């Protein structure tokens, strides 16, 4: 069976690539606690640019080929 997997998250430029597709797993706690931690990490910078990052993979078990997007 052909399979598709994906992951996504927020990449914050001031954190030098930290988070990204791991943004939901980097800090345990509630959403509010995660937001407060991000704001704490950004306290010393005005560079607040960010983007939503997605990674996806398609796997064909017959040919054993995969493609990552």
TAHU-V562300 format. One record per helix or strand of 2 or more residues. SS is the DSSP state (H for helix, E for strand). FROM is the first residue (numbers start at 1). TO is the last residue. If there is no record, write none. Layout:
# TAHU-V562300
ss,from,to
SS,FROM,TO
SS,FROM,TO
This chain:
# TAHU-V562300
ss,from,to
E,3,12
H,13,15
H,20,22
H,31,41
E,50,60
E,65,68
